[in-house]
Amino acid sequence: MLTPPFLQNGDTIAIATSARKITAEELQPAIDLFNSWGLNVHLPEGLFAAENQFGGSDKQRAGILQELLDDAGIKAIIFARGGYGTVRIIDEIDFTNFQKSPKWLIGYSDITVLHSHIQENYGIETLHATMPVNFKNGNEDSLKSMEMLRSVLFGSNPEYVINAHSLNRKGIAKGSIIGGNLSILFSLLGSKSDCQTSGKILFIEDIDEYLYHIDRMMVSLKRAGKFDNLAALVVGGFTDMKDNEIPFGRTAEEIIIDAVKEYDYPVVFNIPAGHQSKNFPLILGRDVILTSGEPSSLSFNHPLPQKGFKALKRILKPAAFIIGGFIVLYVLYSLLLGKIR
């Protein structure tokens, strides 16, 4: 996976809406915070458009996102909020320039469409993290989530200690972390945005769902083979779950562990990410080390930066030619002297 360049003081971050509409008043706390981080904030024309619940028409939202992806002066794009709508525009986006010059795309919930589509098709890391609509919440967990977002965007490598959970399955796993909102992952099954999970550490979270529907989605992912060859399963917040008049009889966590009961890979609950105040950044597409225990831990590997990798390739390529040339000359010389028969 390619890692987009980390931010520096004076860089420009843009705010986009790919789903639900947003107002200027809702964005002001985020603008103030980004400015305090030493960043310039770009608000694209049409950002505050509205069409029913959407942030403008599909054409408007796709056009704004395309403009921001293609603008070399924009170093990161954070999505104002989730809701619903990203899947309606994903096939209209041309990622050619983004693939050549990656930048951080930040968000969660409905933004899972972008996370999954980009990792599956372009091999570029994205950031599952809190969004501007949440920045007005000043509780301790929200403030910590915002500070950790700043830290990761400017180059830090997160390590999380996770509270124990009675349903955790112990073990150690290594692999690339992918995933996001369970409902969105379920909706992407069979599409070109569907994620391949074999050998991966799958992260899931959700909000405001009926328990029977959590079961339906888990069974559907299982039938599609998404759980067969996981390295591990990590579970974030399952917030504000709903039940029918006749109870389903299991919690969301119990439904999840039941769906993967025949597998032996680690399962960790209480990951501090999702629709909750404690929504710490997850670098999706990044290799991690997961240790399930009491407590558990999640450590993100620090890959060679893209610029450094390109520089290394420039050095190694001619070096390989030189070494290869010496080997050829040595073989010819040995043949001439009769050392090789």
C-alpha positions as CSV (number, residue, x, y, z in Angstrom):
1,M,0.0,0.0,0.0
2,L,1.1,3.5,-0.8
3,T,1.2,6.0,2.1
4,P,0.2,9.6,1.1
5,P,2.6,12.3,2.2
6,F,2.2,13.5,5.7
7,L,1.0,17.1,6.3
8,Q,3.3,20.0,7.1
9,N,2.7,23.4,8.6
10,G,1.1,25.7,6.0
11,D,-0.4,22.8,3.9
12,T,-4.0,23.1,2.7
13,I,-6.7,20.7,3.8
14,A,-10.1,20.7,2.0
15,I,-13.5,19.8,3.3
16,A,-15.9,17.8,1.1
17,T,-19.4,16.4,1.3
18,S,-20.0,13.1,-0.5
19,A,-23.2,12.2,1.4
20,R,-25.4,14.3,3.8
21,K,-25.5,18.1,3.7
22,I,-23.6,20.4,6.1
23,T,-23.9,24.0,7.2
24,A,-21.2,26.7,7.6
25,E,-22.1,26.9,11.3
26,E,-21.5,23.2,11.8
27,L,-18.1,23.4,10.1
28,Q,-16.8,26.5,12.0
29,P,-15.3,24.5,15.0
30,A,-13.4,22.3,12.6
31,I,-12.1,25.3,10.5
32,D,-10.9,26.9,13.7
33,L,-9.2,23.8,14.9
34,F,-7.4,23.1,11.5
35,N,-6.2,26.7,11.5
36,S,-4.8,26.2,15.0
37,W,-2.8,23.2,13.6
38,G,-1.1,25.5,11.1
39,L,-3.2,24.4,8.2
40,N,-5.1,26.4,5.6
41,V,-8.7,25.3,5.0
42,H,-10.2,25.2,1.5
43,L,-14.0,25.3,1.3
44,P,-14.9,24.4,-2.3
45,E,-17.7,26.3,-4.1
46,G,-20.9,24.4,-3.6
47,L,-19.9,22.8,-0.3
48,F,-23.1,24.0,1.3
49,A,-25.5,23.0,-1.4
50,A,-28.5,21.0,-0.4
51,E,-30.8,18.6,-2.2
52,N,-33.2,17.0,0.2
53,Q,-30.8,15.3,2.7
54,F,-27.8,15.3,0.3
55,G,-25.1,17.9,0.1
56,G,-26.2,18.9,-3.3
57,S,-27.0,16.7,-6.4
58,D,-25.0,13.6,-7.2
59,K,-23.4,15.7,-10.0
60,Q,-22.5,18.5,-7.7
61,R,-21.0,16.2,-5.0
62,A,-19.0,14.2,-7.6
63,G,-17.8,17.4,-9.2
64,I,-16.5,18.8,-6.0
65,L,-14.7,15.6,-5.0
66,Q,-13.2,15.3,-8.5
67,E,-11.9,18.9,-8.3
68,L,-10.3,18.3,-4.9
69,L,-8.7,15.0,-5.9
70,D,-7.2,16.7,-9.0
71,D,-6.0,19.8,-7.2
72,A,-2.3,19.3,-6.4
73,G,-2.4,22.2,-3.9
74,I,-4.8,20.2,-1.7
75,K,-2.8,17.9,0.6
76,A,-5.7,16.1,2.4
77,I,-9.5,15.9,2.0
78,I,-11.7,15.4,5.1
79,F,-15.3,14.6,4.7
80,A,-17.7,16.8,6.6
81,R,-20.0,14.0,7.7
82,G,-21.4,10.6,6.7
83,G,-25.0,9.8,6.3
84,Y,-25.8,8.3,2.9
85,G,-24.8,9.1,-0.7
86,T,-21.1,8.2,-1.4
87,V,-22.1,5.0,-3.2
88,R,-24.2,7.1,-5.6
89,I,-21.2,9.0,-6.9
90,I,-18.2,6.6,-6.5
91,D,-18.5,5.3,-10.1
92,E,-18.4,8.9,-11.5
93,I,-15.0,9.6,-9.9
94,D,-11.7,9.4,-12.0
95,F,-8.9,8.5,-9.6
96,T,-6.1,8.8,-12.2
97,N,-4.5,11.9,-10.7
98,F,-5.1,10.8,-7.2
99,Q,-3.3,7.5,-8.0
100,K,-0.3,9.4,-9.3
101,S,-0.3,11.8,-6.4
102,P,-2.1,10.3,-3.4
103,K,-3.4,12.5,-0.6
104,W,-5.1,11.6,2.7
105,L,-8.8,11.0,2.5
106,I,-10.4,11.1,6.0
107,G,-13.7,10.1,7.4
108,Y,-15.8,7.1,8.6
109,S,-19.3,5.8,8.4
110,D,-20.6,6.3,4.8
111,I,-17.0,7.2,3.8
112,T,-16.3,3.4,4.1
113,V,-17.3,3.3,0.4
114,L,-14.2,5.3,-0.5
115,H,-11.9,3.4,1.9
116,S,-12.9,0.1,0.5
117,H,-12.9,1.2,-3.2
118,I,-9.5,2.9,-3.0
119,Q,-7.7,0.1,-1.2
120,E,-9.2,-2.6,-3.4
121,N,-8.6,-0.8,-6.7
122,Y,-5.6,1.5,-6.1
123,G,-3.6,0.2,-3.1
124,I,-3.5,3.5,-1.3
125,E,-3.9,4.1,2.5
126,T,-6.8,6.1,3.8
127,L,-7.7,7.3,7.2
128,H,-10.8,6.1,9.2
129,A,-11.2,9.0,11.7
130,T,-13.5,11.6,13.2
131,M,-15.1,14.2,11.0
132,P,-15.9,17.9,11.3
133,V,-19.5,17.4,12.2
134,N,-18.2,15.9,15.5
135,F,-15.8,18.7,16.3
136,K,-18.3,20.7,18.2
137,N,-18.4,17.9,20.8
138,G,-16.0,19.0,23.5
139,N,-15.9,16.0,25.8
140,E,-12.5,14.4,26.7
141,D,-12.8,11.5,24.3
142,S,-13.7,13.7,21.3
143,L,-10.9,16.1,22.1
144,K,-8.5,13.1,22.3
145,S,-9.8,11.8,19.0
146,M,-9.1,15.1,17.3
147,E,-5.6,15.4,18.7
148,M,-4.8,11.9,17.6
149,L,-6.1,12.8,14.1
150,R,-3.7,15.7,14.0
151,S,-0.8,13.5,15.2
152,V,-1.3,10.9,12.6
153,L,-1.8,13.4,9.7
154,F,1.6,15.0,10.7
155,G,3.4,11.7,10.7
156,S,3.0,9.9,14.0
157,N,2.6,6.1,14.2
158,P,-0.3,5.1,16.5
159,E,-0.3,2.4,19.0
160,Y,-3.5,1.6,21.0
161,V,-4.0,-0.3,24.2
162,I,-7.5,-1.8,24.2
163,N,-9.6,-2.7,27.2
164,A,-10.3,-6.4,27.8
165,H,-13.6,-7.9,26.7
166,S,-15.1,-11.2,27.8
167,L,-15.7,-12.3,24.2
168,N,-12.2,-11.7,23.0
169,R,-10.4,-14.6,21.4
170,K,-6.7,-14.5,22.2
171,G,-3.8,-14.6,19.8
172,I,-1.4,-12.5,17.8
173,A,-2.1,-11.5,14.2
174,K,-0.2,-9.5,11.6
175,G,-1.6,-8.1,8.4
176,S,-3.2,-5.1,6.6
177,I,-6.2,-3.6,8.4
178,I,-9.2,-2.9,6.2
179,G,-13.0,-2.4,6.7
180,G,-15.2,0.2,8.3
181,N,-18.9,0.5,8.7
182,L,-20.6,-3.0,8.6
183,S,-23.7,-1.8,6.8
184,I,-21.6,-0.2,4.1
185,L,-19.4,-3.2,3.7
186,F,-22.5,-5.3,3.4
187,S,-23.9,-3.0,0.7
188,L,-20.7,-3.3,-1.4
189,L,-20.8,-7.1,-1.7
190,G,-20.3,-8.2,-5.3
191,S,-19.4,-4.7,-6.5
192,K,-16.0,-3.4,-7.7
193,S,-15.7,-1.6,-4.4
194,D,-16.0,-4.9,-2.4
195,C,-12.9,-5.6,-0.3
196,Q,-10.9,-8.8,-0.4
197,T,-10.4,-10.0,3.1
198,S,-8.0,-13.0,2.8
199,G,-5.0,-12.5,5.1
200,K,-6.3,-9.2,6.3
201,I,-7.4,-7.8,9.7
202,L,-11.0,-6.8,9.3
203,F,-12.4,-3.9,11.3
204,I,-16.2,-3.4,11.7
205,E,-18.4,-0.9,13.5
206,D,-22.0,0.3,13.2
207,I,-24.8,2.5,14.6
208,D,-28.6,2.6,14.9
209,E,-29.3,-0.9,13.5
210,Y,-31.7,-3.6,14.5
211,L,-30.0,-6.6,16.1
212,Y,-31.6,-8.9,13.6
213,H,-30.1,-6.9,10.8
214,I,-26.6,-7.1,12.4
215,D,-27.2,-10.9,12.3
216,R,-28.3,-10.7,8.6
217,M,-25.2,-8.8,7.6
218,M,-22.8,-11.0,9.5
219,V,-24.4,-14.1,7.9
220,S,-24.3,-12.5,4.4
221,L,-20.6,-11.7,4.8
222,K,-19.9,-15.1,6.1
223,R,-21.7,-16.8,3.1
224,A,-19.6,-14.5,0.8
225,G,-16.4,-16.0,2.3
226,K,-15.4,-12.7,4.0
227,F,-14.5,-14.4,7.3
228,D,-12.9,-17.6,5.9
229,N,-9.3,-16.6,5.8
230,L,-9.0,-13.5,8.0
231,A,-5.9,-12.8,10.0
232,A,-8.1,-11.4,12.7
233,L,-11.4,-9.6,13.3
234,V,-11.4,-6.3,15.3
235,V,-14.7,-4.8,16.5
236,G,-15.3,-1.1,17.2
237,G,-18.4,0.6,18.6
238,F,-21.8,-0.9,17.9
239,T,-23.8,2.1,19.1
240,D,-27.5,2.6,19.8
241,M,-28.5,-0.8,18.7
242,K,-32.3,-1.4,18.4
243,D,-34.5,-4.5,19.0
244,N,-37.9,-5.6,18.0
245,E,-40.9,-6.1,20.4
246,I,-40.0,-9.8,20.4
247,P,-36.3,-9.6,21.4
248,F,-33.7,-11.1,19.1
249,G,-32.0,-12.6,22.1
250,R,-28.4,-11.6,21.6
251,T,-26.3,-8.5,21.8
252,A,-24.4,-7.2,18.7
253,E,-21.2,-8.5,20.2
254,E,-22.7,-12.0,20.7
255,I,-24.0,-12.0,17.2
256,I,-20.5,-11.2,15.9
257,I,-18.6,-13.8,17.9
258,D,-21.2,-16.4,16.9
259,A,-20.7,-15.7,13.2
260,V,-17.0,-16.5,13.5
261,K,-17.1,-19.3,16.1
262,E,-15.6,-22.0,13.9
263,Y,-12.5,-20.0,13.0
264,D,-9.5,-19.8,15.3
265,Y,-8.0,-16.3,14.5
266,P,-8.0,-13.6,17.2
267,V,-11.1,-11.5,17.7
268,V,-10.9,-8.2,19.7
269,F,-13.8,-6.1,20.8
270,N,-13.6,-2.5,22.3
271,I,-11.5,-1.1,19.5
272,P,-11.8,2.7,20.1
273,A,-13.3,3.6,16.7
274,G,-16.7,4.1,15.3
275,H,-19.8,6.1,15.9
276,Q,-18.8,7.2,19.4
277,S,-16.8,10.0,21.1
278,K,-13.7,7.8,21.3
279,N,-13.1,7.5,17.5
280,F,-9.3,7.1,17.2
281,P,-7.7,7.1,13.7
282,L,-7.2,3.8,11.9
283,I,-4.8,3.9,9.0
284,L,-6.7,1.6,6.7
285,G,-4.5,-0.4,4.3
286,R,-1.5,-0.2,6.8
287,D,0.1,-3.3,8.1
288,V,-0.5,-3.7,11.9
289,I,0.3,-6.1,14.7
290,L,-2.6,-7.1,16.8
291,T,-2.2,-8.8,20.2
292,S,-5.4,-10.1,21.8
293,G,-5.0,-10.4,25.5
294,E,-5.8,-8.6,28.8
295,P,-5.5,-5.9,27.6
296,S,-5.1,-6.1,23.9
297,S,-2.9,-3.9,21.7
298,L,-2.9,-2.6,18.1
299,S,0.3,-1.3,16.7
300,F,0.7,0.3,13.2
301,N,3.9,-0.4,11.3
302,H,5.6,2.6,9.9
303,P,6.2,2.0,6.2
304,L,8.9,3.6,4.1
305,P,7.5,7.0,3.0
306,Q,6.6,7.2,-0.7
307,K,9.2,9.8,-1.5
308,G,11.9,7.8,0.3
309,F,10.8,4.6,-1.6
310,K,11.1,6.4,-4.9
311,A,14.5,7.8,-4.0
312,L,15.6,4.3,-2.9
313,K,14.5,2.8,-6.2
314,R,16.5,5.5,-8.1
315,I,19.6,4.4,-6.2
316,L,19.0,0.6,-6.4
317,K,18.2,0.5,-10.0
318,P,21.6,1.7,-11.4
319,A,23.4,-0.2,-8.6
320,A,21.7,-3.4,-9.8
321,F,22.9,-2.8,-13.4
322,I,26.5,-2.1,-12.2
323,I,26.5,-5.3,-10.0
324,G,25.0,-7.3,-12.9
325,G,27.6,-5.9,-15.3
326,F,30.4,-7.0,-13.0
327,I,28.9,-10.5,-12.8
328,V,28.8,-10.8,-16.6
329,L,32.4,-9.6,-16.9
330,Y,33.5,-12.1,-14.3
331,V,31.8,-15.0,-16.1
332,L,33.3,-13.9,-19.4
333,Y,36.7,-13.6,-17.9
334,S,36.5,-17.0,-16.2
335,L,35.4,-18.6,-19.5
336,L,38.4,-17.1,-21.3
337,L,40.7,-18.5,-18.6
338,G,39.1,-21.9,-18.8
339,K,37.9,-21.7,-15.2
340,I,34.3,-22.5,-16.2
341,R,33.7,-25.5,-18.4
